[in-house]
Every structure is written in C-alpha cells, then in structure tokens.
Amino acid sequence: MDKDFQRFINAEIQKIKDDKWIEGEKRNCDPGAEYEVEWVDKNAKNFRNAWNKSKCQDCIYCEKCGKLTLSACDDYVKN
C-alpha cells in the first residue's frame, strides 16, 4: 500500500474511533460497528477534503494528531 495512502487511512481510522468513543459516551453504550459504517457514509468525503488541505498529511507527527486535519499547526515538521 502507498505510504501516503496508509497515513491517510490511519488518520481516518483514528478519527472514526475517537468519534465513536464520544458517541458511546453520549449514549452510555457502545454504538457498535454500524456507527463506523454510518460515519463513513456521512463523513468520509469531508474528512478526505480536510485531509487534502491539511498540513497533517506530510508532518512527522501525523500518527499522533493527523486525525485533526489542521491547516496550521505550531508542531508541524515536514516529513
């Protein structure tokens, strides 16, 4: 798998996990795998667009905070 694509996928998976955890806290239960499918249907396109505009995609700290898709970041260091 292409390294850039793998970085994107890892960031997207982390974002899904974080959002799922937040939703679980709201519901007071695990929203289950269906939440992940729903997230992809509703949010994947916007996440991809944000990723393509972000500094995260080529930052050495991508694994830590790439899920945030920031356009500006004080911690940015080009990979």
Beta strands, then each sheet from edge to edge (+ up, - down):
end
